[in-house]
C-alpha cells in the first residue's frame, strides 16, 4: 500500500499544499478545517521532516513562488516575502562564490552590478511561453504595437495577474531596449510588489541577484523606479510609465498631471490599469473620454480592445474573458457562491462600476483616508512586535464556519489625543474557519500587540467566539446590534471617515470597497437602517463592519478619558 493511500482526500490535499511551503494557517481555510487539525496532521505523519529533506534552495523558491502569486497580499505576507527574497538572494550569492579549484559554481557571478547579459531573447521567449495565458500574451502584443501603445488603459477583473504581467512587460522591455521603466502605486508597500516580481524573474531565468532599493539600474543603463503616489516623489523621472489601480488612487488628476511629465516624450508609453471603483472617481473621465470624442466604453466594444479617437487604447478583461483566454485557476460556480450579491459580483469580477450615491460612505471620503503607511515611523510591520508596546484596539466581524462565509479582524493604533486619527496597521480576512480558529487568530494578535480593547459583534455567530476570547482577554466589548445601535455606529464611522480621522495604507483597496458596500435603507416599519450590499454568506463588507466595531469603542463623545460605548 502506498503512503498516499493512508490519507483521506483532505489530508492528501493538505500534504500537497504543505510540501509547496504553505503554512497551516493558509492551508486550513482551503480545506474547511481548523489550523489545529492541520498541525496535528503535520505532527502525526511527520510531514515537516518530509518537507525539510528538500534542498534549502528548492524550499525557498517554493515558498517565494507561492507568496508572489497571492493577490492581494497581507502586510505579514509582504513582510515575509521581503525577508525570504533577501535570504534567497543571499543563497544565490553564496552559490556564485569561488570553488577551491578556482572554477565557478552554479549561477554566473555579476561582474558588473545587475549584469543582464545572460538574459537573451531565447531565455525570455521560453519563460514568457511557459508562464502567461493567452489573454496576457495578447496584452504583451499590444504593448509592442506602436500604432496603439502610446497610451493604454485596461479595466480588469480582480486577481487575473496584471501586476505580475506588467512587471514582466516592463522588465523585458528594459532588457531589450535599455529604456527606463516607472511604476507608480498607491503606497510604497504596493510598489514593492512590482520590485519583488522583477527580482524573482531575474533569479528564475538567469540566477541574477538584482540590487536596488527604490530603484534598480541594469547593466545596460535602464533604470526601474518604484514610486508611491506621494506628489513629492512622483515626478522628476523619465521612462515608460505604469500606474496601477488608478480607480482607487486619491487625487488622481493631480497625480496624473505630475506623472504625465515623466512620459511626455513621444518614445515613452503610458499604461493605466485598474479594477473599477465608482463613476465618481477622478480617473473615470480619462477612462470614458471627453464627450466630443464619443468613446464607446461598453464591454461589447472593448472586449478585444479599441483605439479611441483621443489616441487611448482601451480594453476590458472580465473574469469570463480571462477564463476564455486560458485562466484555469477560476471556478465560476465557487465564485458565484462566494459573491451571491449581483452588485458585488459584477464590480469585483465583471468590471462594472459602483454607484456610490447609494453608499453610506462616498468614495471621496474614503480616498481622503488613504496614506502611505510606510511614512509611519513608529510602525514596522515586519517585526514580531510591529508597534512595540504602543496600545492597540481590535475590531472583529465574525464569520460562520460554512463555505464562503467570511469574517475580518482589524488592528488600529487609537488616537493619541482627542480628535486624533485611528491608524489601521493590520487586517486579516478569514474564510470558513471554526469558532476556535477565529478565537485563536485573535489570541495570536494579543501576543503580537499590546491589545487594550477588543470589540466583537455578538448579535449571532459572534457569541461563541467572544466566549473563547474572554478566556484570555476578559475585557471584550460585546456589541449586540439593534437598529438604533447599528445606526449610531454607522453615523459614528461616517463622522470619523468624513473628517479624515481614519487612516489606512493606500494599497488597502479591499477596505475602501467594503465600506462602499454599506447602504442606507428603510425597514418595513419605516425605520432607517444600514445594510451591506451582500448576504452574510457573500461576505465582502466584513472588513468595514470590523472597522466600524472598532471605531465604536471611542463612543460618540470624544473626551480625554478611557473610552466607553455610549450608544443606546
C-alpha distance (Angstrom), angle and dihedral (degrees) to the residues before:
residue distance angle dihedral
X1 . . .
X2 3.80 . .
X3 3.77 120.4 .
X4 3.80 92.7 -114.8
X5 3.83 92.0 60.9
X6 3.80 89.4 62.8
X7 3.79 89.9 67.6
X8 3.77 131.2 79.7
X9 3.83 115.4 -123.3
X10 3.85 89.1 -100.3
X11 3.81 91.7 51.3
X12 3.80 92.0 47.3
X13 3.81 91.0 53.0
X14 3.79 90.8 44.6
X15 3.82 90.9 52.8
X16 3.79 91.2 51.4
X17 3.80 91.7 51.3
X18 3.80 92.1 44.4
X19 3.81 92.2 52.2
X20 3.80 87.5 52.6
X21 3.82 87.6 60.8
X22 3.79 98.7 -102.8
X23 3.80 116.1 148.3
X24 3.82 125.6 -123.5
X25 3.82 88.6 -110.4
X26 3.82 88.6 57.6
X27 3.79 96.3 41.3
X28 3.81 98.2 48.8
X29 3.85 97.9 65.4
X30 3.81 91.1 50.2
X31 3.80 91.5 56.6
X32 3.80 99.3 36.1
X33 3.80 93.0 -119.1
X34 3.80 132.8 114.5
X35 3.77 124.0 -90.4
X36 3.81 87.3 -119.9
X37 3.82 90.1 58.4
X38 3.80 91.5 55.1
X39 3.80 90.8 46.8
X40 3.82 90.0 53.0
X41 3.81 90.5 52.0
X42 3.80 90.3 50.0
X43 3.80 90.7 52.9
X44 3.82 97.3 40.0
X45 3.81 96.4 49.3
X46 3.83 95.7 33.2
X47 3.80 92.3 -124.1
X48 3.79 91.9 158.5
X49 3.80 91.0 63.5
X50 3.79 89.9 46.4
X51 3.79 91.7 51.4
X52 3.79 95.5 41.0
X53 3.79 91.2 56.3
X54 3.81 87.5 71.3
X55 3.83 116.2 97.3
X56 3.79 113.1 -87.7
X57 3.79 92.0 -122.6
X58 3.82 91.1 54.5
X59 3.79 91.5 47.4
X60 3.80 92.1 52.0
X61 3.79 92.7 47.2
X62 3.81 92.6 49.9
X63 3.78 93.9 50.9
X64 3.82 93.1 43.7
X65 3.81 92.0 49.7
X66 3.80 91.0 50.0
X67 3.81 92.3 51.1
X68 3.80 93.0 44.9
X69 3.81 92.1 58.0
X70 3.81 95.1 48.7
X71 3.81 111.3 106.2
X72 2.95 119.6 -146.0
X73 3.81 102.7 20.8
X74 3.79 124.8 -153.5
X75 3.80 119.1 -126.5
X76 3.81 88.5 -107.5
X77 3.82 91.9 53.2
X78 3.81 91.6 47.9
X79 3.80 89.4 50.7
X80 3.80 92.0 47.9
X81 3.81 91.0 47.9
X82 3.80 90.7 53.1
X83 3.80 92.4 50.5
X84 3.82 92.8 46.6
X85 3.79 91.1 48.6
X86 3.80 89.4 54.1
X87 3.81 90.4 48.9
X88 3.78 91.6 46.6
X89 3.77 92.7 48.8
X90 3.78 89.1 49.7
X91 3.80 91.3 53.0
X92 3.79 91.4 49.6
X93 3.78 89.3 51.9
X94 3.83 90.3 52.7
X95 3.80 91.2 49.2
X96 3.80 90.5 55.5
X97 3.80 93.1 54.8
X98 3.81 124.0 115.3
X99 3.81 118.5 -81.3
X100 3.79 117.9 -136.0
X101 3.79 90.6 -102.0
X102 3.78 91.1 53.9
X103 3.81 94.9 -107.9
X104 3.78 124.4 126.5
X105 3.83 122.2 -105.8
X106 3.79 126.9 -151.6
X107 3.81 118.6 -26.8
X108 3.78 121.1 22.4
X109 3.79 113.5 -98.2
X110 3.80 116.5 -114.8
X111 3.78 101.0 -114.4
X112 3.80 86.0 177.5
X113 3.80 117.6 43.2
X114 3.81 110.6 -94.9
X115 3.79 91.1 -1.2
X116 3.80 108.0 -171.3
X117 3.80 99.6 178.0
X118 3.80 90.6 113.1
X119 3.81 91.6 61.3
X120 3.80 99.1 86.3
X121 3.79 127.5 170.6
X122 3.80 94.1 -97.5
X123 3.81 92.6 55.4
X124 3.81 92.1 46.5
X125 3.80 92.7 47.6
X126 3.79 92.2 50.4
X127 3.82 93.1 49.1
X128 3.80 91.4 48.4
X129 3.80 92.2 48.4
X130 3.80 93.1 50.2
X131 3.82 96.9 41.9
X132 3.79 113.1 41.5
X133 3.79 134.6 64.6
X134 3.80 125.4 -129.7
X135 3.83 95.0 -98.0
X136 3.81 89.1 53.1
X137 3.80 93.2 46.8
X138 3.81 88.5 54.1
X139 3.81 89.9 56.2
X140 3.81 90.2 50.2
X141 3.81 89.5 52.6
X142 3.80 90.0 51.3
X143 3.80 89.3 53.4
X144 3.81 90.0 57.4
X145 3.81 95.0 48.6
X146 3.83 108.3 95.4
X147 3.82 90.4 -163.3
X148 3.82 92.5 67.8
X149 3.80 109.7 13.7
X150 3.82 101.2 82.5
X151 3.80 90.6 95.1
X152 3.81 122.9 4.1
X153 3.80 127.4 -176.8
X154 3.81 120.1 -170.5
X155 3.81 123.6 -170.0
X156 3.77 107.4 -164.1
X157 3.78 148.2 176.7
X158 3.77 118.6 -107.5
X159 3.78 120.9 -90.4
X160 3.79 100.4 14.4
X161 3.82 95.2 126.4
X162 3.80 103.4 -104.5
X163 3.81 97.5 140.4
X164 3.80 87.6 51.7
X165 3.82 90.1 46.2
X166 3.80 97.7 50.0
X167 3.80 92.2 43.9
X168 3.81 85.6 58.7
X169 3.81 95.2 44.1
X170 3.79 91.9 51.9
X171 3.80 93.8 43.8
X172 3.79 92.8 51.3
X173 3.80 92.2 45.6
X174 3.81 90.5 50.8
X175 3.82 90.2 51.9
X176 3.80 95.2 47.3
X177 3.82 100.1 39.8
X178 3.81 107.7 21.4
X179 3.82 88.4 -126.6
X180 3.81 121.4 149.4
X181 3.81 118.4 -110.9
X182 3.81 124.4 -153.8
X183 3.79 125.1 -162.4
X184 3.79 120.4 -167.3
X185 3.79 121.2 -171.4
X186 3.79 134.4 170.8
X187 3.80 91.6 -102.9
X188 3.77 140.8 11.7
X189 3.79 91.5 -108.9
X190 3.79 90.6 55.2
X191 3.81 91.6 48.9
X192 3.80 88.4 53.7
X193 3.81 88.6 67.3
X194 3.82 90.6 66.6
X195 3.79 90.7 49.1
X196 3.81 93.8 48.5
X197 3.80 91.4 50.9
X198 3.80 91.9 50.9
X199 3.79 93.4 47.8
X200 3.78 89.2 51.6
X201 3.82 91.9 50.3
X202 3.80 90.6 54.7
X203 3.80 91.8 48.4
X204 3.79 96.1 46.2
X205 3.78 97.2 45.6
X206 3.80 102.7 35.1
X207 3.80 109.7 4.3
X208 3.81 87.6 -114.7
X209 3.79 120.5 160.5
X210 3.81 104.8 -145.0
X211 3.79 114.2 -157.1
X212 3.78 127.9 -157.2
X213 3.77 140.3 96.6
X214 3.80 112.5 -150.5
X215 3.79 91.5 5.1
X216 3.80 139.0 19.5
X217 3.79 120.0 -147.8
X218 3.80 114.9 -159.3
X219 3.79 124.1 -146.2
X220 3.83 91.0 -107.4
X221 3.82 91.1 60.7
X222 3.81 98.8 -100.6
X223 3.80 114.7 134.4
X224 3.80 125.0 -155.2
X225 3.83 113.6 -152.7
X226 3.81 123.1 -161.7
X227 3.80 111.2 -163.2
X228 3.78 140.7 168.6
X229 3.79 123.5 -135.3
X230 3.81 90.8 -100.8
X231 3.81 102.6 132.2
X232 3.80 91.0 -138.7
X233 3.80 91.2 64.9
X234 3.80 104.1 26.4
X235 3.79 95.0 83.6
X236 3.78 141.4 55.2
X237 3.81 98.1 61.7
X238 3.80 132.7 99.4
X239 3.78 129.0 -147.2
X240 3.78 146.5 80.8
X241 3.79 105.9 -34.5
X242 3.81 129.6 -140.1
X243 3.81 120.8 -176.1
X244 3.78 115.2 -176.9
X245 3.82 130.7 -156.6
X246 3.79 90.9 6.6
X247 3.82 92.9 170.1
X248 3.82 88.9 64.1
X249 3.82 98.0 45.7
X250 3.82 117.5 108.4
X251 3.81 117.8 -127.0
X252 3.79 91.9 9.6
X253 3.80 96.5 171.5
X254 3.81 91.8 55.1
X255 3.79 91.0 48.2
X256 3.79 93.0 45.1
X257 3.78 91.8 53.0
X258 3.80 91.9 49.5
X259 3.78 96.4 41.4
X260 3.79 93.1 42.6
X261 3.78 89.0 72.1
X262 3.81 89.2 64.1
X263 3.80 90.9 64.9
X264 3.79 98.5 33.1
X265 3.81 96.5 117.0
X266 3.78 113.5 88.2
X267 3.81 93.9 -117.3
X268 3.80 93.9 62.5
X269 3.81 123.1 89.1
X270 3.81 125.1 -147.8
X271 3.81 120.6 -151.4
X272 3.80 124.7 -171.8
X273 3.79 120.8 -174.7
X274 3.78 133.2 169.5
X275 3.76 150.6 140.0
X276 3.83 111.4 -106.5
X277 3.79 123.2 -95.0
X278 3.81 114.6 170.4
X279 3.77 136.1 -39.0
X280 3.81 87.3 -115.9
X281 3.80 91.6 70.4
X282 3.80 116.7 109.3
X283 3.82 92.2 -123.2
X284 3.80 92.3 60.8
X285 3.80 91.2 80.6
X286 3.80 91.2 58.4
X287 3.79 90.5 47.0
X288 3.80 95.4 47.9
X289 3.82 95.0 39.7
X290 3.78 128.1 -143.3
X291 3.80 115.6 -50.8
X292 3.79 90.3 -119.1
X293 3.81 90.0 64.6
X294 3.80 93.5 54.3
X295 3.81 95.5 -143.6
X296 3.82 116.0 -170.8
X297 3.82 106.4 -143.9
X298 3.80 98.3 176.7
X299 3.78 118.8 127.8
X300 3.80 89.3 -117.5
X301 3.81 90.5 58.6
X302 3.80 96.4 42.3
X303 3.80 105.2 35.1
X304 3.79 90.2 101.3
X305 3.80 94.8 28.1
X306 3.78 130.3 -100.3
X307 3.79 135.5 -146.2
X308 3.80 109.0 -131.7
X309 3.78 125.5 -144.5
X310 3.82 86.3 -108.6
X311 3.81 90.1 63.9
X312 3.81 95.6 -107.8
X313 3.82 119.1 130.9
X314 3.80 107.8 -142.8
X315 3.78 128.5 -170.5
X316 3.81 136.8 171.4
X317 3.82 121.4 -150.5
X318 3.81 113.7 -174.7
X319 3.79 123.9 -174.8
X320 3.80 88.0 -99.6
X321 3.82 90.4 52.9
X322 3.80 89.3 51.0
X323 3.81 91.8 50.3
X324 3.80 90.1 48.8
X325 3.81 87.0 49.7
X326 3.79 93.3 57.0
X327 3.81 105.2 -85.4
X328 3.79 101.3 150.2
X329 3.79 97.5 175.9
X330 3.83 96.8 81.6
X331 3.80 128.2 86.6
X332 3.80 108.4 -164.4
X333 3.80 93.9 -162.6
X334 3.79 91.1 56.1
X335 3.81 92.1 44.4
X336 3.80 91.4 53.4
X337 3.79 90.7 48.8
X338 3.78 90.8 48.3
X339 3.82 93.6 48.6
X340 3.83 106.1 29.9
X341 3.80 92.3 157.7
X342 3.81 106.8 93.7
X343 3.82 94.8 -145.5
X344 3.80 92.2 52.9
X345 3.80 93.8 44.8
X346 3.80 92.8 48.1
X347 3.79 93.8 47.4
X348 3.80 97.2 46.0
X349 3.77 99.5 39.0
X350 3.82 111.5 12.0
X351 3.83 100.1 49.8
X352 3.81 95.9 -116.2
X353 3.81 116.9 150.9
X354 3.79 120.7 -126.7
X355 3.78 124.1 -122.3
X356 3.79 101.7 -128.4
X357 3.80 91.5 -173.3
X358 3.81 83.7 82.5
X359 3.80 93.3 49.8
X360 3.80 123.9 93.5
X361 3.80 88.2 -140.2
X362 3.82 113.4 52.4
X363 3.78 115.7 -143.9
X364 3.82 91.1 -121.7
X365 3.82 89.8 62.0
X366 3.80 92.2 48.4
X367 3.81 92.6 48.4
X368 3.81 87.6 55.4
X369 3.80 89.4 60.6
X370 3.79 94.8 56.6
X371 3.80 117.1 105.3
X372 3.78 136.8 160.7
X373 3.81 100.2 -98.9
X374 3.79 87.9 -162.5
X375 3.82 85.7 78.6
X376 3.82 92.1 63.1
X377 3.79 100.9 102.1
X378 3.81 93.7 -169.8
X379 3.83 93.4 56.1
X380 3.80 122.0 77.7
X381 3.77 103.6 169.9
X382 3.82 94.1 -174.0
X383 3.81 93.3 61.8
X384 3.81 124.1 91.8
X385 3.83 86.8 -118.2
X386 3.83 101.5 35.7
X387 3.81 96.2 -174.0
X388 3.80 99.6 23.7
X389 3.78 110.6 -135.0
X390 3.80 96.8 -25.6
X391 3.83 111.8 133.2
X392 3.79 118.0 -105.4
X393 3.80 136.0 -172.5
X394 3.80 125.9 -142.1
X395 3.78 128.1 -148.9
X396 3.79 120.8 -167.2
X397 3.79 133.4 -168.7
X398 3.81 104.7 -170.7
X399 3.78 129.5 -142.4
X400 3.76 135.9 -151.7
X401 3.78 119.6 -116.3
X402 3.79 96.5 -110.1
X403 3.79 127.9 112.6
X404 3.79 111.9 -78.5
X405 3.80 94.6 9.0
X406 3.77 107.2 130.7
X407 3.78 135.4 -165.5
X408 3.78 133.7 -179.0
X409 3.77 141.2 -154.4
X410 3.81 126.0 -161.9
X411 3.80 130.1 -167.5
X412 3.81 121.9 -153.2
X413 3.75 139.8 -178.6
X414 3.83 101.1 -130.0
X415 3.82 121.7 -134.4
X416 3.77 115.1 -71.5
X417 3.79 90.6 -148.4
X418 3.79 139.3 15.1
X419 3.81 111.6 -63.0
X420 3.81 90.6 8.9
X421 3.78 124.7 140.0
X422 3.77 130.9 -83.5
X423 3.81 107.6 -135.6
X424 3.80 115.6 -157.6
X425 3.79 109.0 -146.5
X426 3.81 103.4 172.0
X427 3.80 140.0 16.4
X428 3.79 129.9 -173.4
X429 3.80 127.1 -170.3
X430 3.79 119.2 -160.1
X431 3.76 128.9 -165.4
X432 3.78 125.9 -160.2
X433 3.80 96.6 -18.3
X434 3.80 122.3 155.3
X435 3.79 119.3 -110.3
X436 3.81 91.2 -105.2
X437 3.81 91.4 51.6
X438 3.80 90.0 51.3
X439 3.80 90.8 50.3
X440 3.80 89.7 47.4
X441 3.81 90.1 55.1
X442 3.80 89.7 55.7
X443 3.81 90.2 46.2
X444 3.80 89.6 55.4
X445 3.79 89.9 52.0
X446 3.80 89.2 51.9
X447 3.81 88.2 56.6
X448 3.79 91.0 47.9
X449 3.81 98.8 45.9
X450 3.79 139.9 32.7
X451 3.82 92.7 -108.6
X452 3.80 114.6 -162.5
X453 3.81 102.1 166.9
X454 3.81 136.2 24.1
X455 3.82 123.5 -172.8
X456 3.81 119.8 -167.2
X457 3.79 129.9 179.1
X458 3.80 102.7 -125.2
X459 3.80 97.7 174.0
X460 3.79 90.8 114.8
X461 3.79 131.5 -26.2
X462 3.82 92.2 14.1
X463 3.80 93.1 71.9
X464 3.85 97.6 80.6
X465 3.81 90.4 45.4
X466 3.82 90.3 51.8
X467 3.81 90.8 50.7
X468 3.81 90.8 55.1
X469 3.81 92.9 44.9
X470 3.80 91.1 51.1
X471 3.82 88.8 63.2
X472 3.83 90.7 69.8
X473 3.84 98.9 19.0
X474 3.84 110.5 34.9
X475 3.81 94.6 178.7
X476 3.81 95.2 73.0
X477 3.80 112.3 148.8
X478 3.78 107.5 -136.2
X479 3.79 114.8 -151.7
X480 3.79 117.0 -159.4
X481 3.77 108.9 -167.1
X482 3.78 118.7 -132.8
X483 3.78 124.1 160.8
X484 3.81 91.2 -98.4
X485 3.79 93.8 45.3
X486 3.79 93.7 48.2
X487 3.81 92.0 46.3
X488 3.80 92.2 50.9
X489 3.79 91.9 47.2
X490 3.80 93.4 50.2
X491 3.80 91.5 46.6
X492 3.81 89.0 50.2
X493 3.82 90.6 51.0
X494 3.81 91.4 46.4
X495 3.80 90.4 55.1
X496 3.81 93.0 47.3
X497 3.81 92.4 48.6
X498 3.82 95.9 40.7
X499 3.81 90.5 55.6
X500 3.81 93.7 45.6
X501 3.80 93.8 -113.6
X502 3.81 92.1 133.2
X503 3.80 115.0 74.6
X504 3.79 128.5 -174.8
X505 3.78 136.7 160.1
X506 3.78 116.4 -76.2
X507 3.79 90.7 -122.4
X508 3.81 93.8 62.1
X509 3.81 95.3 97.1
X510 3.80 90.4 147.1
X511 3.81 90.0 64.7
X512 3.81 92.5 50.7
X513 3.79 89.4 47.5
X514 3.82 90.8 50.7
X515 3.81 91.9 56.1
X516 3.81 90.5 49.4
X517 3.81 87.5 60.0
X518 3.83 93.0 65.2
X519 3.79 113.3 93.6
X520 3.79 137.6 180.0
X521 3.78 114.7 -115.1
X522 3.80 141.6 165.8
X523 3.80 123.6 -119.0
X524 3.80 123.7 -134.4
X525 3.80 88.4 -98.7
X526 3.81 90.7 55.4
X527 3.81 97.7 -104.9
X528 3.81 121.1 139.7
X529 3.80 114.7 -117.2
X530 3.81 139.9 161.1
X531 3.78 125.2 -121.1
X532 3.78 137.8 176.0
X533 3.77 119.5 -110.8
X534 3.79 90.4 -118.5
X535 3.75 142.3 51.2
X536 3.76 116.9 -98.4
X537 3.79 88.6 -105.8
X538 3.78 89.6 54.6
X539 3.78 89.6 57.1
X540 3.76 113.6 -174.8
X541 3.81 104.1 124.8
X542 3.79 92.1 57.0
X543 3.81 92.5 102.3
X544 3.81 89.3 56.4
X545 3.81 94.0 48.2
X546 3.81 90.8 48.4
X547 3.81 88.2 53.6
X548 3.81 92.4 46.0
X549 3.81 89.2 52.0
X550 3.79 89.5 52.5
X551 3.81 94.7 47.3
X552 3.79 90.2 51.5
X553 3.80 89.0 67.6
X554 3.80 88.9 75.7
X555 3.78 92.6 58.8
X556 3.77 126.1 -142.2
X557 3.80 94.6 -77.6
X558 3.82 112.5 61.0
X559 3.80 112.8 -150.1
X560 3.79 137.7 152.1
X561 3.79 98.0 -93.9
X562 3.76 138.4 80.3
X563 3.83 107.5 -54.2
X564 3.79 118.8 -111.5
X565 3.77 132.5 179.3
X566 3.77 110.2 -107.6
X567 3.79 98.3 178.9
X568 3.80 118.3 127.2
